[in-house]
């Protein structure tokens, strides 16, 4: 594909942890601040109503004291002091109205709104209501006075005033509360930013400590000096460093062992080459050349095994598909039959007639069998017997390679899977990588490898049985589905 045909790619912008925290803290603050202003305004209006409502209630009390009963009728007799109080309030836009026990007009402003018809008169009770008159907002206070006249209703007293003074007081309260917030809010934002900057300082210190480390320093970091919130991160990093240290150490040992193992055949090749260069007879030169060929074959096999082991250790590059293990085992056993006959070994195969499917890589499975059969041929004496067996056990598929060799001592059965480890006294010229490769390939296929004694009819007979247990294809699918469900 041409480069020009591809669209441009953009790196995902990195988010700042400090900016993320500030966003989540300050965004709700700025959203709630207008709500706080609205609530404060409502509360301020309620606070402003209290003293002015009390003044209206006092006016109602003054007017109720001016009512008299004459000739079974309610009359309003304003005393000079009451008139003075009401006149004093007239400059402050205070209005009043008095209706008698039959609803007749006794005094005041006739245009004041009356209580709603559904409102039940309750003598002595003061009721407040907001209304409008001539386009001006009014605050009204009602009360009823029982004059003791039979078959009549109580007298009604109404006092009202405009709402300008209340609005002004509410605005003054709002200004006294909100204006300081304009100065306090930026200071609060700066303090929050400063506090968060100090709070994430341990992260910056951790970053500096990591940058100051040498590339080969994989020692764990101190956890007890870190804050509680960062301790799990440091613990996870220490776990990663520990695993990385183990991997690096294993790679170093692997390289050292590989170099040591390659040194021997290379030294032999050099020796044989030097012998061939001398003035020797044609027979001696032919012998040296044959040794060169054998040495190069051993070195080539060792290099191939090292490459195979490296590939088996990287499961991400290996594709697993539905594979018939029975067919793979039968094919590889057949390929080794000629070499087994050449060394006088009886190589047989016992398989199931059915297809035994596993999730596997045919190439790696073939290498696993090649190493098991090759290992068995190396340690089985002339005239011995090797059996490759594949069978189904429940939801597992079992591969067995059984030989009649000298066997492996129980104390060596775990160590033979280590790289370059060979059992002493066997006389074999193997590289010590065969069973290590088997173990890595089995691990890649979610299989287990074990070494047991060779038994027949309940009796232990000479030899070794290496058993590789694979999950069947259906079992692997179920395990994957359960794993995804748990995630």
C-alpha positions in Angstrom: 0.0 0.0 0.0 1.3 3.4 -0.9 2.1 5.8 1.9 0.3 8.6 0.2 -3.0 6.7 0.1 -3.1 6.5 3.9 -4.7 9.3 5.9 -2.8 11.2 8.5 -2.5 9.7 12.0 -2.7 11.8 15.1 -1.2 10.9 18.4 -3.8 10.8 21.2 -3.4 13.9 23.4 -2.1 13.1 26.9 -4.2 14.3 29.8 -2.7 16.0 32.8 -3.5 14.3 36.1 -3.6 17.7 37.8 -5.8 19.2 35.1 -8.1 16.1 35.3 -8.6 16.5 39.1 -9.1 20.3 38.7 -11.7 19.7 36.0 -13.7 17.3 38.2 -13.4 19.6 41.2 -13.9 23.1 39.7 -16.5 22.2 37.1 -19.1 21.2 39.7 -18.1 24.3 41.7 -18.8 26.7 38.8 -22.0 24.9 38.0 -23.3 25.0 41.6 -22.3 28.7 42.1 -25.2 30.1 40.0 -27.5 27.7 41.9 -26.1 29.1 45.2 -26.8 32.7 44.0 -30.4 31.8 43.2 -31.0 30.0 46.5 -29.3 32.9 48.4 -31.7 35.4 46.6 -34.8 33.4 47.7 -33.5 33.2 51.2 -32.7 36.9 51.2 -36.2 37.7 50.1 -37.6 35.6 52.9 -35.3 37.3 55.4 -36.4 40.7 54.1 -40.1 39.8 54.5 -39.8 39.2 58.2 -39.4 42.7 59.6 -41.8 44.3 57.0 -44.4 41.7 57.6 -44.1 42.4 61.3 -44.7 46.1 60.6 -47.9 45.2 58.6 -49.0 43.0 61.5 -48.5 46.0 63.9 -50.6 48.2 61.6 -53.4 45.6 61.6 -53.3 45.6 65.4 -53.6 49.4 65.5 -56.6 49.4 63.1 -58.4 46.6 65.0 -58.3 48.7 68.1 -60.1 51.5 66.3 -63.3 49.4 65.7 -66.4 49.9 67.9 -69.9 48.6 68.0 -72.8 51.1 67.9 -76.4 50.2 67.3 -75.5 46.6 66.3 -73.2 48.0 63.7 -69.4 48.1 63.4 -68.0 51.6 63.2 -64.4 52.9 62.8 -63.4 55.7 65.1 -59.8 56.7 64.4 -58.0 58.2 67.3 -55.4 61.0 66.7 -52.5 58.6 67.6 -53.7 56.0 65.1 -54.1 58.6 62.4 -50.6 59.8 63.2 -49.2 56.3 62.8 -51.0 55.8 59.5 -50.1 59.2 58.2 -46.4 58.5 59.0 -46.7 55.3 56.9 -48.3 57.1 54.0 -45.0 58.5 53.0 -43.7 55.0 52.8 -46.5 53.8 50.4 -48.6 52.1 53.1 -52.3 51.5 52.3 -55.2 50.2 54.4 -58.9 49.2 54.1 -61.5 48.3 56.7 -64.9 46.6 56.0 -67.6 46.2 58.6 -69.4 43.0 59.7 -71.8 43.2 56.8 -69.1 44.0 54.3 -69.8 47.7 54.3 -67.0 50.1 53.7 -65.7 51.8 56.9 -62.5 53.5 55.6 -59.3 53.3 53.6 -58.4 52.6 50.0 -61.3 50.9 48.2 -59.1 49.6 45.4 -57.1 47.3 47.6 -57.4 43.6 46.6 -59.7 41.6 48.9 -59.1 38.1 50.1 -60.1 35.2 47.9 -63.7 34.1 48.2 -62.6 30.6 49.2 -60.7 32.0 52.1 -62.4 31.2 55.4 -62.4 34.1 57.9 -60.3 33.3 61.0 -60.4 36.1 63.6 -57.0 36.9 65.1 -55.1 35.1 62.3 -52.9 37.2 60.0 -52.6 36.1 56.4 -50.0 37.5 54.0 -50.2 37.5 50.2 -48.4 39.1 47.2 -50.5 40.9 44.6 -50.4 43.9 42.2 -52.2 47.3 42.0 -51.9 49.7 39.2 -48.8 47.9 37.9 -47.0 48.0 41.3 -46.2 45.0 43.4 -48.0 44.8 46.8 -47.5 42.9 50.0 -50.9 42.5 51.6 -51.8 41.4 55.2 -55.4 40.4 56.1 -57.0 39.8 59.5 -60.6 39.5 60.8 -61.9 41.0 64.0 -64.9 39.3 65.7 -67.2 42.1 67.0 -69.5 39.8 68.9 -72.6 40.7 66.8 -75.0 37.8 66.1 -75.7 36.6 62.5 -72.8 38.7 61.2 -69.4 37.9 59.9 -66.2 39.4 61.4 -64.9 42.7 60.2 -62.1 42.7 57.7 -58.9 44.7 57.9 -56.4 45.0 55.0 -53.0 46.6 55.2 -50.7 46.8 52.2 -47.4 48.3 51.1 -45.3 48.3 48.0 -42.4 45.8 47.6 -39.7 48.3 46.7 -38.2 48.4 50.2 -38.3 44.6 50.5 -36.6 44.2 47.1 -34.0 46.8 48.0 -33.2 44.9 51.3 -33.0 41.6 49.5 -30.6 43.1 46.9 -28.5 44.5 49.7 -28.3 41.1 51.3 -27.4 39.5 48.0 -24.6 42.1 47.4 -23.3 41.5 50.9 -23.1 37.8 50.3 -22.2 37.5 46.6 -19.7 40.3 46.1 -17.2 38.8 48.6 -17.5 35.5 46.8 -16.1 37.1 43.6 -12.9 37.8 45.6 -12.9 34.5 47.6 -13.6 32.2 44.6 -10.4 33.0 42.7 -8.4 32.7 45.9 -10.1 29.3 46.6 -9.2 28.1 43.0 -5.6 29.1 43.6 -5.5 27.4 46.9 -7.0 24.2 45.4 -4.5 24.3 42.6 -1.7 24.8 45.1 -3.0 22.0 47.4 -3.3 19.6 44.5 0.2 20.5 43.2 1.5 19.6 46.6 -0.6 16.5 46.7 0.8 15.0 43.5 4.4 16.0 44.5 5.1 12.3 45.4 4.2 11.3 41.8 6.8 13.8 40.5 9.3 12.5 43.0 8.6 9.0 41.9 9.1 10.0 38.3 12.5 11.7 39.1 13.6 8.6 41.0 12.7 6.4 38.0 14.5 8.7 35.6 17.6 8.8 37.8 17.9 5.0 37.9 20.5 3.2 35.8 19.2 1.0 33.0 20.5 -2.1 34.8 19.1 -1.2 38.2 16.1 -3.5 38.7 16.0 -3.4 42.5 12.6 -2.8 44.2 11.6 0.7 45.2 10.8 1.7 48.7 7.1 1.5 49.6 6.9 2.6 53.2 7.9 6.2 52.4 5.2 6.6 49.7 1.6 7.8 50.5 -1.1 5.2 50.9 -2.6 6.0 47.5 0.7 5.5 45.6 1.8 2.4 47.5 -0.2 0.0 45.3 1.3 1.6 42.2 4.8 1.1 43.6 4.0 -2.4 44.7 2.9 -3.2 41.1 6.0 -1.6 39.7 8.1 -3.7 42.1 6.3 -6.8 41.0 7.0 -5.9 37.4 10.7 -5.1 38.2 11.0 -8.5 40.0 9.5 -10.3 37.0 11.7 -8.3 34.6 14.8 -9.1 36.7 14.0 -12.8 36.5 13.5 -12.6 32.8 16.8 -10.7 32.3 18.6 -13.1 34.5 17.2 -16.0 32.6 18.2 -14.4 29.3 21.7 -13.8 30.6 22.0 -17.5 31.7 20.5 -18.6 28.4 23.0 -16.5 26.4 25.9 -17.7 28.7 24.8 -21.4 28.4 24.3 -21.1 24.6 27.7 -19.5 24.2 29.2 -22.3 26.3 27.4 -25.0 24.3 28.4 -23.5 21.0 32.0 -23.1 22.0 32.6 -26.9 22.1 31.4 -27.7 18.5 33.1 -24.6 17.2 36.3 -25.5 18.8 36.0 -29.0 17.3 35.3 -27.6 13.9 38.4 -25.4 14.2 40.5 -28.3 15.3 39.4 -30.5 12.4 39.9 -27.7 9.9 43.5 -27.2 11.2 44.1 -30.9 10.8 42.8 -30.9 7.3 45.1 -27.9 6.4 48.2 -29.8 7.4 50.1 -31.9 5.1 48.3 -35.2 5.7 47.3 -38.2 3.8 44.1 -38.2 1.8 42.6 -40.7 4.3 43.3 -38.4 7.2 41.9 -35.4 5.3 38.7 -37.3 4.5 38.4 -38.2 8.2 38.8 -34.6 9.2 36.3 -33.5 6.7 33.8 -36.1 7.9 34.3 -34.8 11.5 33.8 -31.2 10.1 30.4 -32.3 8.6 29.3 -34.0 11.9 30.4 -31.0 13.9 28.6 -28.6 11.7 25.5 -30.7 11.9 25.6 -30.6 15.7 26.2 -26.9 15.7 23.3 -26.4 13.2 21.0 -28.5 15.3 21.9 -26.6 18.4 21.3 -23.2 16.7 18.0 -24.4 15.3 16.9 -25.6 18.8 17.9 -22.3 20.3 15.8 -20.5 17.6 12.9 -22.8 18.2 13.1 -22.3 22.0 13.1 -18.5 21.5 10.0 -18.7 19.3 8.2 -21.0 21.7 8.9 -18.5 24.5 6.9 -15.8 22.6 3.3 -17.1 22.4 2.1 -13.8 20.9 3.7 -14.7 17.6 2.1 -18.2 17.5 -1.3 -18.9 16.1 -3.4 -21.7 17.6 -6.0 -23.4 15.5 -8.1 -26.5 15.6 -5.5 -29.4 15.1 -5.9 -33.2 15.1 -3.2 -34.3 17.6 -3.8 -37.9 16.6 -2.9 -37.2 12.9 0.2 -35.1 13.9 1.5 -37.8 16.2 1.0 -40.5 13.6 2.7 -38.6 10.9 5.8 -37.7 13.0 6.1 -41.3 14.3 6.1 -42.5 10.7 8.8 -40.0 9.7 11.0 -41.4 12.5 10.4 -45.1 11.7 13.4 -45.3 9.3 15.9 -43.9 11.8 14.5 -46.1 14.6 15.0 -49.2 12.4 18.6 -48.0 11.6 19.5 -48.0 15.3 17.6 -51.3 16.0 14.7 -49.7 18.0 11.1 -50.8 17.7 9.1 -47.6 17.3 5.3 -48.0 17.4 2.2 -45.8 17.5 -1.0 -46.4 19.4 -3.7 -43.9 18.4 -7.4 -43.4 18.7 -9.5 -44.0 15.6 -11.5 -40.8 16.3 -10.2 -37.3 15.6 -8.7 -35.7 18.7 -8.9 -32.0 18.3 -7.0 -29.4 20.3 -6.2 -25.8 19.9 -2.6 -26.0 18.7 0.1 -25.1 16.2 0.9 -28.1 13.9 4.5 -27.0 13.4 5.2 -26.6 17.1 3.4 -29.8 17.9 5.5 -31.6 15.4 8.7 -30.2 17.0 7.4 -31.3 20.4 7.0 -34.9 19.1 10.4 -34.7 17.3 12.2 -33.8 20.5 10.4 -36.4 22.5 11.1 -39.2 20.0 14.7 -38.0 19.4 15.3 -37.9 23.2 13.8 -41.4 23.5 16.0 -42.8 20.7 19.1 -41.3 22.3 18.5 -43.0 25.7 17.1 -46.3 24.5 19.6 -49.1 23.9 19.8 -51.2 20.8 16.9 -53.6 20.6 14.7 -51.4 22.8 11.1 -50.3 22.3 9.5 -46.9 22.0 5.7 -46.3 21.9 3.9 -43.1 21.0 0.4 -43.1 22.3 -2.5 -40.6 21.9 -5.8 -41.0 23.8 -8.8 -39.1 25.1 -9.4 -38.8 28.9 -12.5 -36.8 29.7 -12.0 -33.3 28.4 -8.3 -33.8 28.0 -6.2 -35.2 25.2 -3.1 -37.1 26.4 0.1 -37.7 24.5 2.6 -40.3 25.8 6.0 -41.2 24.7 7.2 -44.4 26.4 10.6 -46.0 26.1 12.5 -49.0 27.5 15.7 -47.1 28.3 17.5 -46.7 31.6 14.9 -44.3 32.9 15.3 -41.0 34.8 15.9 -40.9 38.5 13.1 -39.1 40.5 15.5 -36.5 41.7 16.4 -35.5 38.1 12.8 -35.5 36.7 12.3 -31.8 37.4 15.7 -30.7 36.4 15.8 -32.4 33.0 13.4 -29.7 31.8 16.1 -27.0 32.5 18.0 -25.7 29.5 21.3 -27.5 28.8 20.8 -29.9 31.7 21.9 -33.5 31.0 21.8 -36.5 33.3 25.3 -37.6 34.1 26.5 -41.0 33.0 24.2 -41.5 30.1 26.9 -41.0 27.4 24.5 -39.1 25.1 25.8 -36.3 22.9 22.6 -34.2 23.1 22.5 -30.5 23.7 20.2 -30.6 26.7 17.6 -28.5 25.0 15.1 -31.1 23.9 13.0 -31.4 27.0 13.3 -27.6 27.6 11.7 -27.0 24.2 9.0 -29.6 25.0 8.1 -27.7 28.2 7.9 -24.3 26.4 5.8 -25.7 23.6 3.5 -27.4 26.1 3.1 -24.2 28.1 2.2 -22.3 24.9 -0.6 -24.9 24.3 -1.8 -24.7 27.9 -0.6 -28.2 28.5 1.2 -29.9 31.3 4.3 -32.2 31.1 5.2 -34.9 33.6 7.7 -37.8 33.8 6.7 -41.1 35.4 7.9 -44.6 35.6 7.2 -47.0 32.8 4.5 -49.5 34.1 2.9 -52.6 32.5 0.1 -54.5 34.2 0.8 -52.7 37.4 4.5 -53.5 37.4 7.3 -51.0 37.1 9.5 -51.9 34.2 12.7 -50.2 33.0 12.2 -47.1 31.0 10.6 -43.6 31.0 7.1 -42.3 30.2 6.7 -38.7 29.4 3.1 -37.6 29.5 1.8 -34.3 27.9 -1.8 -33.5 28.8 -3.6 -31.0 26.4 -7.1 -29.5 27.0 -9.4 -30.5 24.2 -10.7 -27.9 21.8 -14.1 -27.7 23.6 -12.4 -27.3 27.0 -10.2 -24.4 25.7 -13.3 -22.6 24.3 -15.1 -23.0 27.6 -12.1 -21.7 29.5 -11.8 -18.7 27.2 -15.6 -17.9 27.5 -15.4 -18.2 31.3 -12.4 -16.0 31.4 -14.1 -13.3 29.3 -17.2 -13.6 31.4 -15.2 -13.1 34.6 -13.6 -10.0 33.0 
